[in-house]
């Protein structure tokens, strides 16, 4: 006999929240083997268990069971007790059992039990895989994307009573591989088999194999048709770590865009035209690498393709490993993510967001790597590709749950459920409320589908309602009447009351410094760069803290950290990231810091939809707040609330209510929120006849307003807009005299003509012709 190991990980909310201090009992029949409690991250101690010798797992002539099994019970206050039967233990391996705890509803089911079937290499079920013969006849997606989730049908495709569950794609691959092959096989054999499992799943998604046949799932867990997946099953650490490294790679033939259909079987109890799993062990022992093994079974023109087109991540891997001693915007992003994850997982120490990979950041990365449900990477404090993806994915998960929680406050979910009956075809705020509640519940009950919060009761939402009704013992009619409303509210509030869900956002950034007299401070006239010490530097630091939560010391010293923060800000605004504060950077930072009227520029040329990020989204949010009182956070993130606000705006204005901002919706918003030229009024009340551009400003940025702007003259005879307009300051000269005037609004790059003879010498010889009307 040999020795294997077992570790329990208890979490909830699709892994976004740990379940700390859960009581774990490991038993076999009536024999209790261990009792212990999980730590604050929901992780248990690792305990040894007997298992058959590891050599049996590598012997194709051994037809017995080369692993032992045990049962695990997990109990926690406020949650339904979960029991997993038949957890597999392999010699020399650690079995990680992820237990997704369901919040207690105070009635009904007191225990959830999962039965682990025999490992696929032991069961020997014959495969009858449906393969795409002679090319693809169904719908094919335009590009290969590693999805955030995959929908798995827990049964044969023709079984209408089997449930569909939403599983994170990486966790699906880990689970499937752990029940398709033995993790004790040689690394090249494991890698080749995992590539097959990834490619098989991606092929089903890419070709929409089941969806074009009318199903609402991507793949089944029937090995007769697809590949194995065990709800509640264990994951082996060796497979866990390997999938973290290679989950975004797949098999593809040269000249083809679809993932190759990597059919496979065990090659011992059953044979097939594709890869034989047991044979990969022999080939790996002969020294072949993963690609060489795959080419023994598939065409020689196959290749391993890697993609960074990954769903559910905040930002692509920067292309290099982040280590202690490094600095830059990538480190700052990493620090901000870890600080947000820490709200849910307090074992991660707090970090000062300074863009420097110091001891604090190293310790936080190491702590993150040690938390199993966030991705298994050997803790080393270094952010390689696998760690970056894991941190990004974890940040998305905890932020999504937090935003859903905060959204309930915004929508105003009271304790009293409605009584109105809504059904397919209905529209309006009640539908939106029901969709929000369903999406919140789906984070804790993965068989409940997530839906678009578009205020439209369509067929997808009706299907989600039926699944909710099935799960909670209601008549499955897809209609939300008084009973379904009552149950929706009961489940929602039981989860909210029994589960400690942190808020959706970290503490707010510090407030900006008090504005100087006259509003937005004018550009000082000379560029500010590293090495300078001044009050202007202090103002820049305060504004960077307020706008970008930069975490700078406001000491007035322009050092490397201030330079890195400026470069990060410049990148976010589409400016040249040179770390120097010239007129363009000053003109972007100061209005963003001190406020001002946000207007919309020209349509960017591409569709803006849920998942988008950036200043274009912020312009949309600001405009919706102004025109529809939408109450959105102007954070530049196109989430469900922003989509719902766009849908409401489109519906109210007779547009196609699809929640996507294309050229028509953008143009409509721009007309409402401002996109026309502005008129400037000189101190005397006469329109400005012409203006001269200061030599410090070498280009114009299109900035627009929705109405003429009256200006007043301060004690320095400078024109100051009553409502400051953001993004650039331009110095002009009045037509009647040479007094410089501060102009905060430039609608476009106007024609430049030679200056008239009376223009003050020493200034740039460029004349802007201004029309004596309501536009330039």
N, C-alpha and C positions, 0 to 999 in steps of 0.2 A: 504493500500500500504506500501511497504517497501523500502529500499534503497540499491542499489548495487553500484559498483564502476568500473571505467574504466581507464586503463593505456595503453598508446601507446608506442611501442618500434620500432624505425626505424633503419634499418641496411641494409647492402648490402654485396655482396661477400660471400653468404652462412653464414651470421652472423659474419664474421670475421672483418667487418668494421662498425662502427657506422655511421649513417647519422645525424650529429648534426644540430641544428637550423632549423629543418623541421617544416613547418607550418601545424598544425593539426586543422581540423574543424570537430566538432561533430554535427550532424544535424539529423533531423527527418522531412522528406518531405522538405517543404520550411522554416522550423523553425530551425534556427541555435541555438544550445544549448551552445556550447563552442568554443572558438578559443584560441589556445595557441601554444607555440613553444617548441620543444624538446631541452634538454640540450646537452652538449658536448659529452655525451655517447649515444645520440639518445633516451633518456627516457623522457617521458612527466610527467607532474604533474598528480596526481590521482584525478579524478573528480567524484562526486556523481550523480547517476541517479535513477529515480524511477523504482521500480520493484514490481511485485506481492509478497504477503507475502510468506516467506520461507516455511511455513507449507504446502503449496500446492505442493512443490517439493517432499515431503515425503509422500504424500497421494496417494496410488495406485487407489483409487476410483475417483480421480479427472482426468477428461479426457480433460481438457482445456489446455491452454498454460501457464505454471507457470513462465514465464520470459518475460521481455520486450526486445525490439530491438531498435537499433539506427544505423545510418550510419556514416562512418568515411572517411574523405578525407585527404590525406597526400601529401604535395607538398614540393619540395626541388630543389634548383638550380642544374642543371646538371642531374636531374632524371625525369623519367616519373611519372606523377601524378598517385597516386593509390587511388582507392575508394573501400571500403568494405561495402557492404549492409547487413543488418540483423545481426549485432553483438549482441550476446545474453548477457543480464544483469540479474544476479540472485540476489535476496535479500541476504544481508550480505556478498556477495562474491565480489572479485575483478576479473574482466575480463581483462586479459592481451592480447592485440592485437599485435602480432609480424608482422610488415609490412616490407617485403623484397622489397626494392626499386630497380628498374631496371635503369641502366644508360641511359640517353637520347641519342638517336642516331641522333637527329636533323631532323628526317623526319619520316613519317609513323605514328604509334600509339602515340597519345599524352596522352592518359589515359588508365590505366589498371583497370578493374572493376571485383570484385569478388562478387558473390551472395551466401550468406550463406543459405543452405537449412534448413528446420525445423529440430529441434533436433530429434534424432532417437527415443527417448521415446515418442515423440509427433506424429511423422509420422506413426509409427506402421507398417512399411513395413515388409511383410512376408519374412522370411529367407528361402532360399533353398540351404543351405551350402553344398558344395561338401566335403565329409568327407572320410578319408582313411579307407575304410572297409577292414577287414581281413588282416591287416598288410600292409606294404609298398611294392609296386611293382615297384616304380620308383627308381631313384637315391637317395641315402641318403648320406649326408656329414659325415665325419669321427668324428667330434666333434662339440659341441654346442659353437658357438661364438656369443657374442653380437656384431652385425655389427655396423660399424660407420654410414652407410647409408642403407636405404631400398628403393627399386624402387617401386613406387605405380602407378598402372594403374588407371586413373581417369574415370572409367566406367566399364561396364560389361566386362568379359574376352574375349567375342567374338566380341567386338566392336573395329575394327581396326582403327577407326578414333579418338579414345580417346587417350589423351596424357599420356606419362609416365613421372613422376617427381621423382627426387632424393631428399629424405628427411632424415635429421639426425634421427637415430633410436629413440633417446630419445624424440625428438620433435614430431615424428610420434605417439609415445605412448601417449604423453600428449594431442595431438590434437584429437586422436581417443577417448580417455577416456572422454575428455571434450564434445564430441558430442554423446557419447553412454550412459553416465550416468550423474546424477546431482551431482555436487561437494558438495552439501549440505547434502548428505547422511552421515550416521555414518561412522567413520574411518574404522572399520572392514569391512563394506560393500564396501567402496571404494577400500580398499586394495585387497579384494577378486576379485573384478571385474577387477582391473588393472592387477592382476596376470593372469587372463583369457586373457586379451587383449595382454599382452606380450607373453604368451605361444602360443596363436593362431598364432601370427605373426612369432615367432621363428619356429613353426612347419612348416609353409608354406616355410620358408627359408631352414630349415634343410632338408626337404624332396624334396626340389626344385620342389614343386608341379606344378607350372606354367612353369618353365623353361624346365622341361623334356617334356612338351607338346608343346615346340617350341616357347614359349613367352619370351620376353625380360624384364620381370618384376617379382617381388617377390610376390605381393599381389594386389588386387583391392580395390577400395573404395566403391564397391557395397555391400550393406548390404544383398542383396539376396545371395551373394556368400562368402563374407568375413566380414569385419567390416568397420565402418564409418571412413572416413578421409575427411576433408574439406579444400581444398586449400585456403589459406588466412584466415582461421577461427581463432577464439579466443581460448585462453587457460585459464582455471580457476586456480587461484593461489593455492588453496588447492591441486588440482590434480598435478600442476606443482611441488610443493614441495615434494609431496609424491613420484612421479616418480623419482625425483632426488635421493631419498633414496633407491628405490627398483628396479630400471630399470634392474639390472643384476641378478634378481631372476626370476625363472619360475617354472611351475608345471611339475613334472616328476613322472612316476610310478616306483616303486622299480623294479630293474632288467632291466630297459629299459634305453637306452641312448638318445632317441629322446624326445624333449619337448612334453608333453601330448597335444593331440588335444582337446582344451578346448572349445568345441562348447557351444554357449549360445544364449539366446533370452530374450525378455522382460518378458515373462511369463504372460502377461496380454492380449495384443492384439494377440500374437502368442505364441505357445508352441513348445518345442523342447526336444530332449533327454538329453540335457546338463543343464547348470546353468540357472536359471530364475532370471533376474536382480532385478525385484521388490521384489522377495522373500528374497533376501539378506538383504534388509533393515529390514524386520521383524526379521530375524535371528540375525542380529547385535544388534537390540534393545533388544533381549532376552539374550544378553551377550556372544554370540559365537564369537570366534576370526576368523581371515581370513581362516586359515587352516580348522577349524571345519566347517565353512560355505561351503567351497569347497567340503569337504567329504560328505556333504548332497546331492550333485549332481553327484559326480564322485566317482570312486572306492576308498575304504578305504586305499589302499596302495599308494595313491598319496602323494607326499611330496613337500615342497618348497626347491628348490636347488638354491644356489648362486654360481656364477662363476666370477672369475677375468680375464677370457679370453675375453677381450674386444678390439674390433678394434678401431683404431684411437686415442689411448692414448699412451703417451710417456713412462709411467712407472706405474707398478701396485701399488695400495695403500700399504703403508708400514706395515699395520696391526695395527696401533695405531694412535690415534688422536694427531695431532701436536698442541701445545699450547705455549703461551708466557712463556719464561724461558727455553725452550728446545733448544738443539743444536744437530748438526750432519749433515751427508750428505743429509738426507731427507729434512732438512730445507734448505740446500743450493740449492738443486734441485728446491724446491718450489720457492725460491727467484729468481733463474734464469728464471723460467717460467714466473713469474709475471712481471719481468723487460721486457721480450720480449712482453708479452701481452700489457704492458703499451705503447709500441710504437704505437699500434692501438687504445688503449683506455687510453688517457692521464689523465683521472680522477683517475687512480691508481697511487699513489705516488711512487717515485723511492725508491729502497732499495739498501743498501750496501750488496753485496753478501759475507756474513761472516759465514754462517752456524748457526747463533744464532737467535732464534725466539724472537726478541725484539720488541720495540714499533713501529719501522718502518715496520716490517713484519706484525705485527698485524693490523696496519692501512691499509696496502696494501691489505691484505686479506679481511678486512671489506669493503673496497672500491670495490673490485672485487665482493663480494657477493651482493652488492647493484645494480650491473649492470644486468638487467633482461635478456638480450639476452645471457649472459654468464652462466646462470643457477640460478634459484631462490632458494636461501638459506637465511634464516633470518640472517642479518649481525650481527656477533658476534666476528669476528676476529679470530676464531678457525678453524683449518683445519681438519674437520672430513672426513669420507669416501666420502660423497656427494660432499663436497667442493673440495677435492683432485681430484675426477673424473672430476668435472666441469673445474677446472684449467687446468688439463692435456688435456682435449678435446679442450678447448679454445686455449691453446698453439699450439696444432696440427693444428687447423684451421688457426690461424694468420700466423703461420710459413709456411703452405702450400701455402697460397696466396702470401706471401712474396717471397717464393722460385720460384713460377711460374713467378712472376714479374721479379725477377733477372734472371731467365732462359731465358726470352726473350732477355735480353741484351747479354747473353752468346751466344745464337743461332744467334743473329744478325737479328732481325725482322726489316727490313727497312720500309719505307713508300710506296714503290712501290711493288704492288703484282706481283707474277709470272703470266705468261700466259700459261705455260705448262699444258696440260690435264693429270690428274692422276686419276686412277680408281682402282677398286678391282683387286689385283694381283700385283700392282706396289710396288716398294721398293725404299728406298734411302732417301736422306736428305730432298727433297721436301715433302715427306710423313711425315717425322718426324716434319718438320716445321708446316704442317697443323695439325698434331695431337697435337702439343703444343698449337697452337692457339685455337683449339677446347676445350682443357682442360681448358685453361684460361677463355674462354667465358662461359663454363659450371659452373664456380663458381658464375656467375651472372644470368644465365638462367638455372635453375635446370632441365628443360626438355631435355636439350642437354646432352647426356651421356658422362661421362668421358671415356677415352680410354687409352690403354697401348701405351706409346711412344716408339714403337719398330721399327719404320721405315718400317712397313709392312702394306700395305693397305688390311686388311682382312675384313670379313663380319661385325664384330662389328663396325669397323670404318666406313664402308659404311652405316650402320644403323644410326650412329651419324651424318654423313653428310646429310642424308635424313631428319633427325629431324631438323637440322640447316636450311636446305633449306625450310622446311615447315614453321618454325617459322618466317623466314625472307622473305617469299613470292617468293621463287625461285622454279624452276622446280625440283620436288623431284625424281631425278634419281640416287643419291648416287655417282655422278661423280663430281670431282672438276675441272671445266673448268674456263675460264676467268671470267665469271659472279660470280661464287661461290668464286673464289679467291678474287675478288674485294670486295664482301660483307663480307667475312671473315676479310679482312684487315680493312674495314670500321668499322665493329663492334668492332674489337680488339682495334683500335686506339681511337675510341670514348670512350670506357671504360677507357683506359689508360689516355686520356686527361681530361675526366670529373670526374674521381674518384681519390681522393688522396690516393694512396696506398703506405704505408711505405715500405722501403727496406726490403729485406728478412732476414737480420741478424742484431743484435744489434751492437753497436760500437765494433771494433776489440779489442782483449786483448792487454795489453801493450807489447812492444817489450821485448825480453829477454835481460839480462845484457850482456855487451860486453864479448866475450869469453877470457879466459886467453891465454897467449902465448902457442902455441902448440895445440890449439883446445879445445876439451872437457876436462874439469877439471877432474883430477884423484880422485878416492875415497880417502878421507883423512886417512883411515886406522882404524878408530874407529867409532862405531855407534853414530849417532846424535839423541838425544831424548829430550823430554820436559824438560825445565829448563835451557838448554844450551843457551849461548849468544856468538855469534861469526860471523865472516864474512861468514863462511860456511852456517850458518842458514840464513843469509841475501840472499846468493845465492840461497838457496832452496826456500825461499819465492818469490824471483823474478821469478824463473823458474815456480813455481806453478801458479803465476799470468799469466805468458805467455802461459803455456800449458793448464791450466784448468780454466783460468779467475777467480782465487780464491779470488781476492780482498783483499789480505793481506797487512798489513802495513809492509814494508820492513825495519824493525827496528833491525833485527838480534836477536830478542828475541823469543825463541821457547816456545810459550805459547799454551793454549788450542785451539785457532783458527788455528794456524799453524799445530797442531797435527791433527785436524779434516780435514784440507785440504790435509794432507799427506794420511790419511786413505781413503779419497775419491779418490785420485789419485791411491793408491794401489789397491782399488777395481776395478777401471777402467782398470788396467793392469793385473788383475788376480793374484796379489801378496797378501801375508798375510797382512790384514789390521790392523797392530799393532801400527801404528803411529810412528814407529821408522825408521829412514833412515839408513839402513844398505847397504851393497854392492849391493844387488839386486835392492833395490829401487833407490839408487843413479845411478846405471847403467841403469835403465829405464828412470829416470827423466832427467838426464843431456843430453843424446843424443837427447831426444825429445825436449829439450829446445834449444840446440845449433845447431840442424840440424843433418845432416848425411844421409847416403845412406840407404833408406828403402828397405829391401828385403822381400821375402815371405818365410814363414815357411812351415811346413807340413800342408796338407789338414786337416781342423778341424774335418771332419767326418760327416758333415751335409750340406744340400743345403743352399746357401746364395742367397737371392732373395730380391726384392723390399720390403722395410719395415724393413730390418735387420739393426742392429747398432753394432758398436764395432770396435775393432782393426783389425779383419779380413776384414771388409769392407774398413778400411783405407788402408790396404795393397793392396787390389784390386785397389782402386782409385789411389794410388801412382804408381802402376805398369802400369795402363792404361795411366796415364799422361806421364810416361817415354817411353812407347813403341808406343803409338798411339797419343801422344800430345792431350789428351782428354780435358785438361783444367778444370778438376774437382776440386772442393773444397775437400781437404782430411780431411773431418769432421767426417768420420766414419758412415755416414748416407746413406743408400742405397735408394736414391730417384729416380725420373724419369730420371734425367740426367745420373746418374750412370748406370741405367738399359740400357739406349740408348747406352752408351759407351761400355758396355759389349756386347750388340747385334752387334754393329759395329765391335768390335774385333773378336767375334765369326765368323761373316760373312766373315771377311777378312782372317781368318785363316782356313776356311773350316770346322768349327764346327757347331753344331746345334744352330741356332740363336734364343734361347729362353729367353735370358736375365737373365738366372739363372747360378750362378757359382757353378757347381758340381765338382766332382773329376777330370773330363777330362779338363774342362776349367781352374780350379785351377792349375793343373799340367802344362798345356800349358803356362799359365801366369808365373808360377814359373820358368819354363825353360828359359823364355825370360828375366825375371827380376832378376833372381838369386835364387839359392837354392842349389848350389854346395858348396863344401868345399873351404876354402881359403888357400892360401899359404903365409907364412910369410918369409920375407927375413931379415936375421940378418944384423947388420951394416957392416959386412965385405963382404956381398954379398952371403955368404953361407947359405943354408937352415938351419933352426933351427933343430937340431937333437933330442933334447928332451927338455921338459919344466917341471917346477915344479909349482904346484898350491899353491898360498898363503893360509895360514890357515884361512884367513877371508872369503874365498869363499868356501862354503861347497857343492855347487851344480852347474851344468852347465845348461844354457838355450840354446836351439838350435837357433843359429843365422847364417844366410847364406849370401853369396855374389855371384855375377855373374861372377867374374873374380878374378885372384890372386891380392893380395894387396901388393904393394911395400911399404916398410917402411923406414923412415929416422931416424937418431939418433939425439936427441937434446943435449943441453949442459950438461945434467945430464946423458948422455948415456942411455936415455930411448927411446925405439922404439915407434915412433908416426906414425900411419898410415897416408898416404897422404889424403885418403878419410876416415874419421872416420866412424866406423860402430857402430850402436846403439845396444845395450841393456844391456851389462854387461862388466865390466872391470875385467880382470883376470891378476894377476901378475905372470910372469914366470921368469925362470933363464936361461940364455944362456948356451949352452952345453960346450962352451970353457972357460967360466969364470962365476963368481957368480953375475955379475951385474944384478939387477932386470930389467925386461923389461915390459912395459905396452902393453898388448895384448887386442885389442878391438873386436876380432872376435873369437867365439868358435862355430864350426859347430854342434857339438853333444857331448854327454857324452862319451868320449873315454874310452878304457879299462885302468884300473889302475893297474900298476905293481910296485913291490918294487923299491925304488930308488937305483941308483948305489952308490957305496961307496963315490964318490967324491962330492955328492950333499951337499950343504951347510947345516950344522946342524941348528936346531931351526926352520926349515920350515917343512910344512906338508910332510910326507914321501909318496908322490904319484907321480908317473912318468907318463907323457903322452908321448906315443911313436908317433913320427912324421915321416911320410914317406918322403923320399928324392924325392918328385915328386910334381905334382901340386895339391895334395890333402893330407889331414892329414892321 
